[in-house]
Amino acid sequence: MLKKISVLTLGGTIAYTWKNGGPQIGDLTGFIDSLDEVKKEADITVKAFRQKSSSSMVISDIIGLAAEIQSLLEGETEGVVVVQGTDTIEETAFALEMLLDSEKPVAVTGAMRNPDMRGADGPANLLAAIRTVSCSRCRELGVMVVFNDAIYPALYVRKIHPQSTEAFAAECGPLGYLAEGKPSIRMKPLQRRIPGLAINKWNVDGKRPDQPVSVPIYAVPVGDDGKLLKCALDCKIDGLVLEAMGGGHTPSELVETLKQLADKMPVVLASRIGRGDMLTGTYAGYPGSETSLLSKGLISSGFLDGRKARLLLILMLMSGFDMDGIREGFRIFSKECE
């Protein structure tokens, strides 16, 4: 008997065509029905969840998506595929990893080439994702990004190229690959769960009306004089993610402003490199070192990059976490938690 698989579509390049003198984003229903291989793989149900560019997605879209998926997984659905634009796939996948509670597999995929282009990769990526969530060996792997026949863990996946069909990678490598149409799994990721972080914390439009959340990312370039950072002191923001240099370093001119910000709100220290663990005790004795910044109250992101750290901070703030709870949440992603 074929497994029941749900496909939720949000648009993106995979559904993007140029018709009647303008761009059109389809819901993929007819597209999926036309793929004979898909019909042989699973009993597919398709739902157009949102139809928008992935660059226009907001947090409430992702939280609403998580609620929809959780409901499906608690029913007869045995796996879910999310199809969206590739610009924000890594962020959607990470947020779903944080919010969903199920052993059933969830995969996010999309395309780099639209259906009108030669060598369109959408059909192959969609088929690979369906095959992945239909496979019993892919249970308990968390949320995955399936792209170009590789299976990546949501915690580590990053988009690495704006055009290539080999657009995604992960610091730890893929969990496995599609080999002759079957998922070949090489390793399982560690599961990182934060108690108290749950979908039912929010109302239907994705946020508590009494607690809107704004968390920008500030990337530190060489020679930064801190003038723009000082503006954050007067902005109505709830937190800040600092993408510092190297393992967590900034010019000394930024330190006092960062301390003032950390006294008012959670300030998370990440690296603009986007991979590897943040340093916590290698450099000391000068303002702007990682030990200096952490002593001023900044919170280490652990191994999370700036974008994932921002999402986690937003989700914890929307869940009502206090400063101690936020620190503990990020500790789960640090070497101190091992």
N, C-alpha and C positions, 0 to 999 in steps of 0.2 A: 504494500500500500504506500502511495506517495505521501510524504510528509507535508503538513500544512505550513506553508511559509507566507509571511506577510511582507509586502514591499511597500514602503512609504516613500513617496516622491516629494521633493521640494524644488524641482526644477534643476537649473544648472546647465553646463555645456552639453551634457549627455542628451538633454531635451531641447537644445537651442537650435532653431532653424531660422532662415531668412525667407519670409514669404510675404507676398503682396506689398513689397517695398519697405518692410520693417521686420524687426526681430520678433520671433514667436517662441514662447516657452511652453512646450506641451506637458501633459501630465503622465506621459509614458505608458498609458493603458494600452493603446493600440500597438505601440512599439513592442511591449513585452508579449502581447498576444501573438505577434508575428514571428517570434523566435521559437521555432519548433523544438530546439534543444531544451528550452526552459520548461516546456510542457511535459517533457519526459523526466525532468529532474524532480519536480515537486508540484503539489497542488497550490497554485499561486493565487493570492488575493492582493490586488493592487489598490492603494488609496492615495489620492493626491492630497497630502497633508498641508503643504503650502506650495505656492508657485511664485518663487521670487529668487532673485540673485542671491548667492550665498554671502556676498559682500554686504547685502542689506539685511541680513538676519540679525535679530536682537535676542537678548537673553530669554525673553518670554517665549520666543519661538522654540528655543532649545528645551526649555523646561516643559512646555506643552508637548513637545515631541517625546520627551522622556516619559511623561504621564501616559501618553498614547501607547508607547511601547510596553510599559509596565503592565498596562491593562491587557494587552494582547498576550504577553508572556504568561500571565496568570490564567489565561484561558487555554484553548486548544492549539493555538499557534506554537510551533516547535522551533521557530527561528524567525528573525526579523532582518530585513535588508533595508537600509536607509540610503536613498539616492539623492545627492545634492551637488551643488557646485563645489569645486575643489579648493577654492580660496580659503574656506574656513572648515574643511573636513577635520583637521586635527583638533580644532576647538570643540566641534560638535561631538566627536568621538570621546574626547577626554571628559566633557561634561556628562555624557551618557554613562561613562564608566563610573563616575562618582555617584550618580543618582540611581542607577538601576540595581535591582536586587533579584537576580535570577541566575540559575546555572545554564539556561538556554542561550544559544549563541546569537549575537547581534553583530552585523557587519555594516560598515559605511563605505560607500563607493561612489564613483562618478566617472567623468571622462575628461580628457584633455583636448580631444578632437570632436567637434560636433558632427551630427549625422550627415551634413553636407560635404564634409571634408574626406579626402582620400585617406584610407587607413583609420577610419573612426574606431576608437578603442572602447566606446561605450558598451556595445553588445558583449564583448569578451569580458569586460570588468563586471558587468551585471551578472552574467552567467557564472563567473568564478565566485562572486559573492553568494549567489543562491546555492551553489554547490558547497560552499564553506559552511553556511548555517544549516544545511541539510545533513551535515556529517556528524555522527555521534562523537567522533574524536575531537570535535571542536567545542564541545560543552565545557564549561568551567574555564574558558580562556578569557572571559571578560569581553569587552567590546573590542572589535577588530576593525582595521581598515584594510580592505582587500583591493589591491590595485596592481595591474601589470603582472598578474599571477603570483604575487607575493602577499603574505598575510602578516600584518603588522599589529603590535599591541598598542592600544590607545594611549597608554601612559607615555610612550616614547616616540610615537610617530611624528614626523615633521614633513611639511611640503618643502622640497629642496630645489624645484625648478619650475619656472612659470610656463614652459611650453612642452618639455619632453614628456613622453608617455610614461617614462620612468620617473615620475614626479615626487614619489614619497620614499622615505627611508626612516630608519630608527637606529638610535645609538647602539642598541644591543643586537641589531640585525632583525630580520623577520622571524616570526614564530614558525614559519614554514612556507611552503609553496604549493601551487597547484601543479601536480604531475600527472599527465595523461588524463586531465579532467578531475582528478581526485586530490583533496587536501592531504598533503604530506607534512605532518606536524613534527617539528624538531625539538621544541621546548615549550614549557608553560611559564607564563609570567607570574610573579608574586602578586597577590591580591592586596590592595591597599584600601581599606575601608575606614571611613570616619563616622563614628557613632553620632547620631543626631542629625545627620545630613540626609534628608528624605524629601521626596517629591511632595508629599502631603503637607509640607510646611507652607506651601504657596496656594494662592487662589487661582482661578482659571486663567487670568492673564499674566501669570508668571511671577508676580511680586506682591508683597504685602503692601497695601495702599498707604500704610502708616510708616513704611520704611523703604523709600526708593533708594537705590544703591548706585553710586557712581565711583568707578575705580579706573583712573587712567594709568597708562604706562609711560614712564619717563626714561628714555635711553640716554646714557651719558656719553658724549663724544669727547675727543681729546680737546683740552683747552676750555672746557665748559666753565663759564664764569658764574653760573648759578642764578642769573637774572630771571630766566624763565621758571626755574624751580621755585623761586620765592613767590611767584604768582599763585602757586598752589596753596599757600598759606591763607589766601583770601578767597579761594574758590570753595564752592559748596560741594566738596567731595567727601566720600566716606572712607577712602583708603587710597593707597598709592603702591604701585609696583615699580621699583627702581631697577632698570637693567644696567647694572654697573659694568665696569671693565673687568676683564679677566675673571678671577675667582671671587670678585666682590669688592672692587676698588673704585674710588672716585677722587677727583681733585680735592685738595684740602678746603677750597673755597665753598664746597657744598655741605660740609659736615655740620655746621651750626644750623643751617636751614633744615637739614634732614632730622636733626635732633628735635627741633621745634615741631616739625610735622609728626614725628613719632610720638611726641607728647600728646598730640591731638587725635591721632588716628593710627590704625595699623599700617605700617610701611614695610613692604616685603622686599628683601634684597635678593635679586636674581642676577644672572649674568647675561650680557648681550651676546655671548658666544652661543647660547642656546643648547648646550649639552655639557654633561659632566656635573659633578657635585660642587656646590658652593664651598669655598674655604671657610673654616671657622677658627683656625688657630695657627696659621702658617706665618702671616706677616703681622708685626706689632711694632709699636714705638713711633708711629707717625699718623697724623690725622688723615683719614681717607682709606686706611687699611681695613680689611674685613673685620679684624678684632675691634678696631675703633668704631666702626659703624654698628656692629652688634652691641657694643657696650652703650651706645646711644639709644638703644631700644628698637633697632630694626630687627625684622624677623627673617631668618634665612629661608629661602625657598627650597632648600635641599637640592634634589636633582631636577626639579621642575623648571622649565624655561619660563620666560616672562609671561607669555600668553596663557599658559596653563596655570601659572601662579595667580594671574588676575582672575581667571574663571573660578578657581578654588576659593579665593578670597571673597568674591561676589557671592558665591553660593553659601559660604559660611555666614557672611553678614546678613544675607536674606533669611537665614535660618535662626538668626538671633544669637549667634555665638558672641561671647565677650572676648576680651583680649587674651585671657588665659586659654580659652577654648581655641582661639585662632592659632596661638603659638603651638598648642598640642596638635592641632590638625596638620600644620606644616611639618611638625617633628616626624610625623608618620612617613614623610618623604625624604628623610635625612638618614645619614649613616648612623646617627645615634639611636635610631629605632631598630637597627638590625640585631 
